[in-house]
Amino acid sequence: MAVYTNNISINAGEDFSLPLTILNNAGGVLNMTGYGASAAMRKHATSSTKSNFTVGITSAAEGLITLGMASTVTSELKEGRYVYDVLLISDANLKSIVVEGSVLVRTGITS
């Protein structure tokens, strides 16, 4: 599967949602029927502390997923830069990172 970079911003204390289309190695849409997915962010790749995203497969046939994080989770994040990735697990238990990137967590002035 193709791995692509997608850098994101999250506003602390707000709900976060990001729709993504997953592509195969040929650049076409990956049919994710039978797949599971998970995603997490950490301060750096080897950090033992992580924050998990919810991952919803919104259309397996069209390769569509949505990453999410509730405001109750984002409110606990400290301002700064993080890294994240999205892991797919096939029905044959093959694991592949399909999206990775940096996360900028921003705190707001008005609450």
Secondary structure, DSSP 4 states (H G I P E B T S, - for coil): ---EE--EEEETTS-EEEEEE-B-TTSSBP--TT-EEEEEEESSTT-S-EEEEEEEEEETTTTEEEEEE-HHHHTTPPSEEEEEEEEEE-TT--EEEEEEEEEEEE--S--
